[in-house]
Amino acid sequence: MNNIIEKVASCLVKAGSTFREDQKEAYRKAIAKEPGTPSCWVMQQVLENALVAEKSCGPLCDDTGIPHVYIEVGKNRALTGQMIADINEGIKEGLRKLPGRPMAIKGDDYERIDQSGGLNEDSGALLPSPFLIRECEDNNIVRLTILMLGGGPAIRGITQRIFHKHSVQVVIDEIVNRAIPAVSQLGCSPCTLAIGIGRSQFEATSLMMEAMVKGDYGVQSEFEKTITDKVNESKTGALGLGGKTSVLATFVKVGPQRASGVRVVALRPCCCFEPRRASAEL
């Protein structure tokens, strides 16, 4: 196995099995806010589960997720077709090693849509989403980030237009109004809200993914903190049991905007284990 394949495989396993330190600390702080409550107990179990998964390099959740790949390329480096092939092979190996839950459906377009083609038992047959490639600030590296994204948040995710009325507060209020039912319906909370604001559905969703890649629980802008606080006022709580923490944090990425009356907003209510992510330099 070559170096890139090994790095990608290890990166995927780490993404699917490990909480980052900022994520662990966010849970510890949330647990300390409401001791002895049902919501507190749930968050304690989630954190304990994460520590066990990290130790065993096993999946954080039975829904092991679909690999989403974010690549940053420095000006002095190149991303070749061979590298892309090696990344895809590394993803296959990582899914088999984690192991990922077999989720790939066999067959043609019709058979994949209605699931009549049957399930491929090979975890490595699960193809990643299309890669997202960005310029890297460091000219001399190629950095790969893998997000393992589950089905529940995708079902509750929203991409819609918002009439901004020349007011940021209007946009925030609309995001909050859509986030509260999404969080309560997801069930696997506390959530992390991932939000992208762009000029098209594709751009907004790409920015949402970038927000998950770059987000830090310990660093929240005023924009992000306002959304978190307002959604937490709903008191949905962990697993919908009520409490102060429905959302641990909000990650927002605002892209270029056009002269228009609308903003396209993509919102993903990440579950209690997401965003499951890890990075590696290739």
C-alpha positions in Angstrom: 0.0 0.0 0.0 1.5 3.4 -1.0 1.9 6.3 1.4 -1.1 8.3 0.2 -3.5 5.3 0.4 -2.3 4.6 4.0 -2.7 8.2 5.0 -6.2 8.5 3.6 -7.3 5.2 5.1 -6.0 6.3 8.6 -7.6 9.7 8.2 -11.0 8.1 7.4 -10.8 5.8 10.5 -9.8 8.8 12.7 -12.7 10.8 11.3 -15.2 8.0 12.0 -13.9 7.1 15.4 -12.6 10.2 17.2 -13.9 13.5 18.8 -11.4 16.4 18.4 -10.3 18.1 21.6 -12.4 21.2 21.0 -15.4 18.9 20.6 -14.7 17.0 23.8 -14.4 20.3 25.7 -17.7 21.6 24.2 -19.4 18.5 25.7 -17.7 19.0 29.1 -18.8 22.6 29.3 -22.4 21.7 28.3 -22.5 18.9 30.8 -21.4 21.2 33.6 -24.2 23.7 32.8 -27.0 21.3 33.8 -25.9 18.6 36.2 -28.3 15.9 37.2 -30.7 16.4 34.3 -31.8 13.9 31.7 -30.0 16.0 29.1 -26.8 16.0 31.1 -27.0 12.2 31.3 -27.4 11.9 27.6 -24.4 14.1 26.9 -22.3 12.2 29.4 -23.1 8.9 27.5 -22.3 10.5 24.2 -18.9 11.7 25.5 -18.2 8.3 27.1 -19.1 6.6 23.9 -16.7 8.9 22.0 -13.8 8.1 24.4 -14.4 4.3 24.0 -14.6 4.6 20.2 -11.4 6.6 20.1 -9.6 4.0 22.2 -10.8 1.1 20.0 -10.6 3.0 16.7 -14.2 1.9 16.2 -17.2 3.8 14.8 -18.7 6.6 16.8 -22.2 5.6 15.5 -23.9 2.7 13.7 -24.5 5.1 10.9 -20.9 5.3 10.0 -21.5 8.0 7.3 -20.7 8.8 3.7 -17.2 10.1 3.1 -17.1 13.8 2.0 -13.7 14.9 0.8 -12.3 18.5 1.1 -8.9 19.1 -0.5 -6.6 22.1 -0.2 -3.8 22.5 -2.7 -0.9 24.9 -2.3 0.4 26.9 -5.2 3.7 25.0 -5.3 1.9 21.6 -5.3 -0.2 19.7 -7.8 -3.2 17.4 -7.5 -2.7 14.7 -10.1 -5.1 12.1 -11.5 -3.0 9.4 -9.8 -3.4 11.1 -6.4 -7.1 11.2 -6.9 -7.1 7.5 -7.7 -5.0 6.8 -4.5 -7.4 8.9 -2.4 -10.3 6.9 -3.7 -8.4 3.6 -2.9 -7.5 4.9 0.6 -11.2 5.7 1.2 -12.1 2.1 0.3 -9.4 0.7 2.6 -10.5 3.0 5.4 -14.1 2.0 5.1 -13.1 -1.6 5.4 -10.9 -1.0 8.3 -13.3 1.2 10.4 -15.4 -0.7 9.4 -18.0 1.3 7.7 -21.6 0.0 7.5 -22.4 -1.5 4.1 -24.6 1.0 2.5 -23.8 0.9 -1.3 -26.8 -0.2 -3.4 -26.0 -2.2 -6.6 -27.6 -1.9 -10.0 -28.6 0.7 -12.6 -30.2 4.1 -11.9 -33.7 2.6 -11.3 -32.4 -0.2 -9.1 -30.3 2.2 -7.0 -33.3 4.5 -6.5 -35.8 1.9 -5.5 -33.1 -0.3 -3.8 -34.1 -3.4 -5.8 -30.5 -4.0 -6.9 -29.6 -5.2 -3.4 -27.0 -4.2 -0.9 -23.3 -4.5 -1.6 -21.8 -6.3 1.5 -18.4 -4.7 0.9 -18.0 -1.6 3.1 -15.4 -0.3 0.6 -18.0 -0.2 -2.2 -19.5 3.0 -0.7 -18.4 5.8 -3.0 -17.5 9.2 -1.5 -19.3 12.3 -2.5 -17.7 14.5 -5.3 -14.5 16.1 -4.0 -14.4 19.8 -3.1 -11.1 21.4 -3.9 -9.8 24.8 -2.6 -6.5 26.8 -2.8 -4.4 26.3 0.4 -2.8 29.2 2.2 0.3 27.1 2.7 1.9 27.0 -0.8 3.8 23.8 -0.1 1.2 21.3 1.0 -1.8 19.3 -0.1 -4.2 18.8 2.8 -7.1 16.4 2.8 -10.0 16.5 5.2 -12.5 13.7 5.4 -16.0 14.3 6.8 -18.1 11.2 7.6 -21.7 12.5 7.3 -24.7 10.5 8.4 -28.2 10.2 7.0 -30.3 11.8 9.7 -28.8 15.3 9.4 -29.1 15.0 5.6 -32.8 14.3 5.9 -33.4 17.3 8.2 -31.1 19.6 6.3 -32.5 22.6 4.4 -31.4 24.6 1.4 -33.7 27.6 0.8 -33.7 31.2 -0.2 -34.1 34.0 2.4 -35.3 37.4 1.5 -32.8 39.5 3.5 -34.5 42.9 3.4 -31.1 44.5 3.7 -30.8 43.2 7.3 -28.5 40.6 8.7 -30.9 40.2 11.6 -33.6 39.1 9.2 -31.3 36.4 7.9 -30.4 35.2 11.4 -34.0 35.1 12.5 -35.0 33.1 9.4 -32.1 30.6 10.0 -33.2 30.2 13.6 -36.8 29.7 12.7 -35.8 26.9 10.4 -33.1 25.4 12.7 -35.4 24.9 15.7 -37.8 22.4 14.1 -34.9 20.7 12.3 -33.1 20.2 15.6 -36.2 19.0 17.4 -37.0 16.5 14.6 -33.5 15.1 14.3 -33.6 13.5 17.7 -29.8 12.8 17.9 -29.0 16.0 19.7 -27.3 18.1 21.0 -26.6 19.3 17.4 -23.9 21.4 15.8 -25.4 23.7 13.2 -23.4 23.9 9.9 -24.5 26.8 7.7 -23.4 28.1 4.3 -24.6 31.3 2.7 -24.0 31.8 -1.0 -25.3 32.7 -4.4 -26.6 29.3 -5.5 -27.6 26.0 -4.1 -24.3 24.4 -5.0 -22.3 27.3 -3.5 -24.3 27.4 -0.3 -23.9 23.7 0.2 -20.2 23.8 -0.6 -19.8 26.6 2.0 -21.8 24.6 4.5 -19.3 21.8 4.0 -16.4 24.2 4.4 -17.9 25.5 7.6 -17.8 21.9 9.0 -14.2 21.6 7.9 -13.0 24.8 9.4 -15.3 25.1 12.4 -13.9 25.3 16.0 -16.1 24.8 19.1 -13.8 27.1 21.0 -14.0 30.0 18.5 -17.5 31.3 17.8 -18.1 34.6 16.0 -20.9 36.9 17.2 -23.0 35.7 14.2 -22.5 32.1 15.2 -23.1 32.6 18.9 -26.3 34.5 18.3 -27.8 31.6 16.3 -26.6 29.1 18.9 -28.1 31.1 21.8 -31.4 31.6 20.0 -31.9 28.0 19.1 -31.0 26.9 22.6 -33.9 29.1 23.9 -36.2 26.4 22.4 -35.0 24.1 25.3 -35.3 21.0 23.1 -32.3 19.6 24.9 -30.3 16.4 24.2 -32.5 13.7 22.6 -35.4 16.1 22.9 -35.5 15.6 26.7 -35.5 19.3 27.4 -32.6 21.4 28.7 -30.2 24.2 28.1 -28.2 22.6 25.3 -30.0 21.8 22.1 -27.0 23.1 20.1 -23.3 23.0 21.1 -22.1 25.4 18.5 -22.8 26.9 15.1 -20.3 26.9 12.2 -21.0 29.5 9.5 -19.3 30.2 6.2 -20.4 33.3 4.3 -19.3 33.3 0.6 -19.5 36.0 -2.1 -22.9 37.6 -2.5 -24.7 39.0 -5.5 -26.8 42.1 -5.8 -30.2 40.4 -5.1 -33.0 40.4 -2.7 -32.3 36.8 -1.6 -29.6 34.8 0.0 -29.3 31.1 -0.5 -28.7 29.3 2.8 -27.8 25.7 3.3 -28.4 24.4 6.9 -27.3 21.0 8.3 -28.3 20.1 11.9 -25.3 17.9 12.5 -26.0 15.1 15.0 -24.4 14.6 18.4 -21.4 12.9 16.8 -20.9 15.3 13.9 -19.0 16.8 12.3 -16.9 13.7 12.2 -13.7 14.9 10.6 -10.0 14.4 10.4 -7.2 15.8 8.2 -4.0 14.6 6.7 -1.2 16.2 4.6 -0.5 14.2 1.5 
